[in-house]
């Protein structure tokens, strides 16, 4: 089948799809947003979990003091993974939510493709290891980490393991984090009927197109993220936005400030304008970031703020990859151009230099930037005028 399913896998999706459809009408009658104190909570699709608009990212997890302040301000959702901080992110989060487990939601992730081959027992073992590190009896949302091929979502070992974990009460809901090719994978996740939540990159660059000095307030055609979000909303799939600070938060941003709003705050406001989004995963690493990010809760983006944000997008567009995958598809040498630019963003924009170098080192030699022959096919295909060859050379220089 063109979607990547085998007949057997497709038939297994029917009961879940019918069940989701039967509950959709009832769930739609419930409020999508509610305010409690200074926090606004949004309904995370058919999970029916009401999650804080700004939630806590676990790569890395903040220290205990900052975590405690976030909880006191109403943050009730944390995103982590078995690999973040070599498992210590899960341990920190587990320690902090002890005694309030029923009031705090945790999403963590597994890597089935690291098992060769993936087996239900192997994936269940991953979940049980996460439960032990979290010191919890259950995981609210268990996700496939970085699904980039159809089989990452539809493999019988994954579906079988998730079914067993749900039946045993060890996980409540399922999901996947996606990077690219985003449109195809997100649509598959929604349409297969087996997942409740998607964790996807969504930021201002998803709409603002800048190429050769021209700027458009329209949509990234190849990624079609707006179409994906509309489909997710229609099918009642929860959406967790990540990579909200795309374009860098470690740069000098003073000239883009507008009134009392910072560029990072404007980026968050832009995302929250879309009511298909349940929450934004944010790395609340210190008191300043915590205060800055939580200040956007329940607010809207003004015309002046939008204009300043678009000026920033225009100035940084040539160095920001939208992860649509176009360049990678046309590269004659099979270089992992999209992944490499993501790792470069970790290094330059998010200050995650160790992660960037480790991720780059994990690529096969044939997929690395040194294989670039400077043919320019990637830049000719890129819809957004990104200086891909320059970025590949930089990646090889600083990440290799």
N, C-alpha and C positions, 0 to 999 in steps of 0.2 A: 504494500500500500504506500502511496506517495508520502504520507505523513511519517513514515518510518516504523509503523506498527507491523508486527506479524498478526495474522488472523487471530491467533490465540490471545495475544496481548490486547487486541482491540475488543474482543468479546468480554474480557475481564473488566473493561471500563464501563460496560453498560449499567450494571447495578448502581455503581457510585454516581454515574451521571443522572440516572433517574431519581435517585435519592436527593441529589443536590437540587434538581429541578422542582421536586415536590415541596421542598422547604423554602424555596426562594421567595415566594409570595409572602409567606408569614414573616420572614426575616426582614423584607423590605419595609415592613410597617414599623419597625423599630427605629429609633433615632440614630442617625449617622454620627452626630456630634453632640456632646454634652459638656457643660462646664461644671467643674467642681472646684471651688476655691479659685486658685490662680492657674489651674491646669485645665486644658481642653482635651477631652478624650474622643477618639474616633473609633467607630466600629470596624474591626479588621475582617471584612468580608463575612463569609459564612461561619467563621470560627465563633462569631458573636462576642469575641473578646473586645472590650473597650480599652484601647491602648492610648497612652499619652502621645500628643502630637510630636514631641521630641522624645526620642528614646536613647538608650545607652548602647554605644558600640563597644565591643569587647576586644578590639585589636589595636592597641592594648586596652585592658580594663583600667579604670582609674583607681587611685588608692582609696582606702576605706573612708577617709574623711569626705572626699568629693562624692563618693558613691552615696554616703549617708545624706549629704546635702541634696543630691539629686532626688532621692526618695522622698525627703521632706518637702521638696517642691512639687511632688506629684508624679515624677517619672515612675512608670510601672512596667517597663518592658526593656529587656536586655537581649542583645544579639551577640552570640559568641560562636566558637567552633572548637572542635577537638584539637585543632592545630594552633590556635592562637596562644602565643606565649608558651608553646609546648605543653598545653593543657592547663597552665596556671591561670589563664583567663577564666575557665570554668570553675576552678577552685576558688578564686577570689569572689566570683559572683555567687557561688553556692554559700560561701561564708557570710556574705552580706545579706542575703535574703533569708537566712536562718531565722525562724520564728515569725516570718511574714510570707511564707511560701504561697499561701492561698491568695495573697494580695498582689503578687508580682509574677509577671509572665516571662518565661525564658525560652528563647529559640537558640538551638545549637545545631551544628552541622556535622555530617560525616562525608567520607571520601570513598565511596564504593569502588571507584575505578582503580584505586590503589591495590585492591584485592585482585589477584590474577589466578583464576577468574573470580568475579564477585559471587558470593554465595549468601543465602539467607543467614546462615549461622555466623558468617564473618561480619555481616552488617549488624546483626543483633548484638554481637560482641562489642562492636564500636559503640552502640547505644548504651550498653550496660557499663562500659568504661566511662562514658560521659556522665551517666547517672551517679557513678561512684565519685567522680571528681566534683560534681555539683552537690553531692550529699543530699540527693532528692530521690523520691520514689517515682517521679514522673518528669517528663519533658513536655512543655506546652506545645512547642512546634519543632519538629525534627525535620531537618532539611538536607537535601543533597547539595553538597558544596560545589559551586562552579560548574553546573551542568552546561556542557557546550555541544553535546551530540545527542540525538534522539535516544540512543540506548542508555544514556545516563539517567533518563527519566523513566523509560519503559522496560528496562531489563527486568525479567521475571524475578531475579534475585532481590532487586530493590523493592518491587511491588509486594513480593511475598514476605519479605522481612518487615516492611512497614505494616502490612496487614496483621502480622503476628504481634508486633509491638503494640499496636492499637488494641488488639483483642486482649492482651495481657495487662493493659492499663499503664504501660510504660511510656507511651507517647499519646498525646491528645489529638494533634493535627500534624499534617505533613506539608512540606513545601520544598522549594529549591532556590538557591541563589544563582543568578544568571549574569553573565557578562556579555558574551557575544558568540555567534550571530544572534542578536537579541530578539528580533521579530519572530524568527522561526521557532526558537526555543520557547519563548513566552507563549506563543499561540499554541504550541504543542502542549505545554503545561496546562493551559486553560482548557483546551478541547479534549484532553484525554480523560478528564473527570476524576483523576486520582489524587489531586493536590489541592490544598486549601489556601496556600499562601505563596506568593512569589516575592523574592528579594532582588530588586533590579536597580541598575544605575539610572538615576533620573535627576536632571539638573537643568539649569538655564540653557546650556548648550544644546539640549534636546530640541529646543524650538528655534533658537536664534541661529540663522545661517549667515555666515560671513565668508565671502569669496571675492578676491580681486577688488577689495574696497567696497563691495556692495553688501548691504545688510538686509536680511529679510526676516520678518516675523512670521515665518511659516514653519513647516515641520520637516524634520529629518526623514526624507522619503525612504531611504534604505532601512533604517531602523524601525520606522513607523511606531515609535513608542506611544504616541497619542492614541493610535489605533489599538495598540495592545492594552493600554489603560482603559479605554472604553469597553473593550471586550471583557477585561477582567471585572469591571464594574457590572456589566450586564450579566455575567455568569457568577457574580458574588464571590470572586476570588480576592482575598486580602492582598494588599500591595504595601510592601515595606521599601521605602526609597533609600538607596545608599549612594555614595559618591556625590553627595550634595555640594561639597566644596571644590568640585572640578574647576580646573583653571588655576588652582593654587591658593592656599591660605597662608603661605609663608613668604609672600611678596609684599612690597610696599604699596599699600592700598589707599593712602591718604587722599590722593587726588580724585578718588572715586566716591568719597564719602558724601552723603547728602543729608543735611540736617543732623539728627541724632542717630541715623541708621547707618550701620557699617555694611560693607559689601557682603561679608558672610551672612549677616542678618537678612539682607535683601535676597540672597540666594535661597535661604530657607523659606522666606515668605513666598517666593515665586513657586516653589514646589508645593507648598500647602494650599495654593490657589486651586489645585486640582483635587476635587473631593474623592477621586478614586484612590488617592493615597491615604493609607491608614496612619502611618508614622514615618518619621525620618530617623534613621540610625545615625547618631552623631557621637563622635569621640569627645566626651566631656572630661578632658584630662586635667583641667585645673579650674580654679574658682572663676577666673576671668572668662574662659570659654563657656563654663556653665551659666554664668550670669548673662553673657551675650546671647547665647542660643535660646535660653528659656524666655528671654524678653520678647521673642516673636510670637509666642503662643497666643492664639486668638486674635492676632492682628492681621491687617491686609497690606498689600503692596500699593503704595501711592504712585501716581503718575510720575512724579519727580524721581522716586526711587527706581522705578522701572527704566527710566531714561538713563540714569547713572549706571544701572546694571548692564544695559545694552552697550553703553560706551566701554565698559570693562570687557564685555564679551568680544567686542570688535577688536580691542587692543590685544587680546590674548588668544584669539581664535586660531591663529596659524600654528600654535603649539599645543592645541588641545584635540586629542583624538576622540571622536564620538563613539568609537568601538562598533561601527556598523559592519565592519568586516570586509568592505569593498576592496581595500588595498591588499588584504591577505589573499583574497580570491584571485587576483590578477597577477600576483608575484610569480614570475617564471621559475624562481628557485625555491619556492615553498617556505620563504622566511615568515616567521610568526610576527608579522609587523604589528598587528593589533595588540597581541600580548606584550610585545616589547615596549610599546608606547604606554601601556598600562603600568608596567614596572617602572618606566621612567617617571610617570606621574607619581608613583609611590615615593620615588627619590626626591623629585623636585618640588612637588606640590604638597605632599603630606609629611615630609620629613622622615619617612620610613626607609632609611637607607639600607639597613641590614636586610629587611624583607625584600627590597628591590634587587639587591645583589644575589640573594639566595634564590629568588624566583628566576632570575636570568640564568643563573648557573644550572638550574634544573632543566633548561631547554636542551634539546639535542643539538649537536654541533651544526647540523644541516639547517636548523631553524633559526640560528643566531644571526645577528646583524652583519657579522664579518662575511657572510655569503652574498651580501648585496653587491651587484655589479653596476650600480648606478644607471640602470636603464631608464628609470623614470616612469615606468608603467604605473606604479602605485600612486604617484602624484597626479598623473593624468586622469586616473580613475576616481580619485578622492573628490567627493562633492563639496568639500569644505575648505579646500586650499591649504591643507595642513602640510607643513614642510617635512615630509616623512623621511626623505633621505638624510637630511640634516639631523633629524632626531635619531635615526638608526646609528649614524656615526657617533653621536653623543652617547648613546646607550652603550655601544661597544667600548667607548673610551672610559666611561665612569662605572659601568656595571660589570664588565668582564673581569 
